[in-house]
Amino acid sequence: MTRELTPFAAKYQLEQDLRPFTRAEVRRLPRGRRGLYALWLPAEPEGGHEHLYLGMSTTCLRRRLLQHLADETNPELQRRLRLFQDLVEFSVAFTQNTAETRRLETALIQAWRPKTNRTLPPHPTPHPK
């Protein structure tokens, strides 16, 4: 059995393998996999990346990311996606179950405080031993 991700491991995975946030790249993801995704903007002049948005899907990351590209309902995220469409990148971290996905999303939003997440979730519950 595969062990659940820790917030540290999820953070590490999301900070790796950034890809252009395009339909073609998103369509390369497998169907039906749950997990977390991050949207990033380059942070000049440091050369790093700014946390634009962190989200999750408990059913299909691929479908959720395509929804962001097609019909974004968060006005601030929609504005930034439109302004910086050629610069936005994304990354994913697949998870094993819904509880793990929700726990990690909460922990990382609390830690990163992404610019366009409208509400911050309550503090995460402790990781099961």
N, C-alpha and C positions, 0 to 999 in steps of 0.2 A: 504494500500500500504506500502511496506517495504521501509524504508529510506536507502539512499545510505550510504556506509561506508565512514568514514573519514580516512585520512591516519593513525591517531592514532589507530583507531579500526582495520584497516587492519594489521598494524604492530603487534598489540597485538595478533590477530588471527594467524598470521604466526609464531609468537614466541612460540605458544602453539602446543601441539599435533604433535610433530615431530615423523616421522615414518621412518623405514629403506627404503632406496630408492631401492626397488626391484620390479620386475614385479608383483609379487603376491600382494604386498601392493598397488601399483598403480591401479591394476585391481579392488580393493575394492572400488574405487571412483565411484560415479554415472556417467553415460554417459551423454553427452550433456550439461554439466554445464560450464559456463564461469567463469573466475576469475584469481587470481594470484597464483603463486607457488614460493616457495623458496627452494633452495638446500643448505644444511648446512654441515659443517665439525666441529667435536669437536675441541675446542680451549683449548689445554692444556697449562699450568697447571691450568688456571682459572676455568675450568669446564664448561664454557659457550660454545657458538657455533660461528663459523666464517661464515659470509655471503659469500657463494661460488657463487651463481647465483640467480637472481630474474627474473622471466619471467611471461608471461601472455598467456591466450588463450581467444579469443572472441567467440569461438565455443565449444571446448571440452578440459578441463584440462587433463582429463584422457588420451586422444589420444596424446596430446602434451608431456606429461611426458613419455609415452611409446616411442615416437619418440626419446627423449633424450637417453633412454636406448638402443635403437636399432641402431641408426645411427646419432651420434652427429657430427655436422659440425663445431662447435666452437673448434679450436685446443687446446686452453688452458683448456677449460672445459672438453674436451675429455681426455686430459692427466690426469687431476685430478680425473675424474671419474674412469679411469683405475687404477691409483695408489692407490686410497683410496676407491675402490668400496664397501668394507665391512663396511666403516665408514660413508659414505654419508647418510644423512637423508633428508627428504622433508616434507613440510607442504603446506597447501592450504588455500586460503580465497576466497569463492565464491562471485561473484558480480552480480548486477542486470542487467547491460547493458554495451554495448561496451564503451561508453564515460567514465563511471565510472572506468572500467577496465584499460583503457589507462591512465586516470588521476592518478589513484593510483600507477600504475607501475612507471610512471615518478617520482612521489613524493618519492616513496620508493627507487628507484635507486639513486636519488639525495641524499637522506639521508644516505643510507647505503653504497653506492659505492662498490657493491660486486666485489670480486676479478676477476671473469671471464666474467663479462658483458663487451663486446668489446667496445661499445660506450655508452656514457651517453646521455639520451634524454634531450631536452631543459627543462628549468624550467617549472613546472606544471602550468596549468591555475588555477585560484582560484576555490574553491569549490562553486557550485551554492547554493544560499540561499534558 
